[in-house]
Amino acid sequence: MPTRVHEFAWPDRIVVGTIGLPGARTFYLQVRAGTQIVSIALEKQQSALLAEKIDEILDQLITVEGNPFSVPTSTPIELVDNDQLEAVQEQFRTGAMSLGWDPTTAQVVLEAHPITEADADDNDESLDEDGANEPEMLLVRMPVGTARAFAKRTREIVGAGRPTCPLCGYPIDADGHICTLPEV
């Protein structure tokens, strides 16, 4: 069965956002080009790692001698996006992701694949008759400024969760916290 690819070569918008309250948030990577919008769910840790790795790629490009690409060291002000997610219809929950650099277009390339049924559980009843579980992936190519803005916003979204306890380092829930200090 062929893989359905949701491809965005020059997206109008690519952001990570959340739905829900801290401690019970669902993270989404949302991409839009014109009227086409794709939203995929991902874990908080995946979001944080994605931002970190994008910044690493961009920072490494800056250090390349004779680098022909104009890579910003910080987020260009015109690319700051603090708007909420648009209408979310989850396409899939993200499993494997890959990140790369395409020097021919000067873009960061992101691929996201859904969690496979084998990853989720060992249930062999994974295929629906209507093809709802056909293989699919998200492929996004973003210019360096957009990638820098994406990474910055993602770090802010990840950091906006529950505060951590200064004593034990675990998250503090809105309804209270029982500190479990390590024994000395």
Secondary structure, DSSP 8 states (H G I E B T S, - for coil): ---EEEEESS-SEEEEEEES-TTS-EEEEEEEETTEEEEEEE-HHHHHHHHHHHHHHHHHHHHSTT--S---SS--GGG-------S--EEEEEEEEEEEEETTTTEEEEEEEE--HHHH---S----TT-TT--EEEEEEEEHHHHHHHHHHHHHHHHTS--B-TTT--B-BTTB--------
